[in-house]
Amino acid sequence: MEIVENLAKQEIIVYSVGVEPSVGDYPALRGFMRGVSDRTGGRYVPLGNAPLLAAVITGGAREEINLERIAEQVMEEVQQLRLAPASAALPEDALYNLASANLQSRGVTVGQLQVDNVVDAGEDKAAAEVASVVRNSKSLAEAVRSPALQAQAQSVASRPSMVYAASSDVPVRRSSGPVPMAAMPYAARFASAPGGAVPEGPVPMAAAPSYASQSAAYVAAPISSEQVKRLVSRKSAKE
């Protein structure tokens, strides 16, 4: 965490790219990547379509350059709201929403990297809990001791092992008995035998979700509350 903090103080922005669907089996990993990005004012991008990687890299760099150009304007707006009696007591997220709305009303636009989300809502919630721990922990040891990470560790330990065939990148699950559904975040991807047992063998392609339709684009749009939040996060870390 000390390394992450030093990166944040130097305004070194970390973008984490999660390779889906593999990362989906480990919400703690996704959460850790999100948390590190959050602490540096960066973004976590779930990527299920490999050809989009170049667009994510260049689009993310362009977005951060453009955000930096309006940083002073954004920070001034947030500071004014924190001092105003009507908004001083607002929760942080509500404050960022109000700041972005005020900036939008004045016609503030900025380039944004927009990537289709391919993460299941339930798994995203689990990762968000871990990300919150990583954002707020003073050390890695403190994060590991948290209930959120302990729960994820127990979940992973209870799953059947996953291996990859030597001649293929198709995942193979091995199990000698029933597999708890809660321990299988992407259970729908795997063929289930009667009784809930997952047989050996490659995953049938029909059982796997398609990520080929995921798209990414760099567009000019009104500044978002998420962008305000990221900008404030990294400017505050530098202080």
Salt bridges, closest charged atoms under 4 A:
GLU5 OE2 - ARG39 NH2 2.62
GLU11 OE1 - LYS235 NZ 2.97
GLU11 OE2 - LYS238 NZ 3.03
GLU20 OE2 - ARG30 NH2 2.82
ASP25 OD1 - ARG173 NH2 3.26
ASP25 OD2 - ARG189 NH2 3.08
ASP38 OD2 - ARG135 NH1 2.66
GLU63 OE1 - ARG43 NH1 3.07
GLU63 OE2 - ARG230 NH2 2.39
GLU64 OE2 - ARG230 NH1 2.57
GLU64 OE1 - ARG234 NH2 2.84
GLU68 OE2 - LYS235 NZ 2.66
GLU77 OE1 - ARG106 NH2 2.84
GLU92 OE1 - ARG82 NH2 2.96
ASP93 OD1 - LYS229 NZ 3.49
ASP124 OD1 - ARG34 NH1 2.85
GLU200 OE1 - ARG174 NH1 2.92
GLU226 OE2 - ARG230 NE 2.64
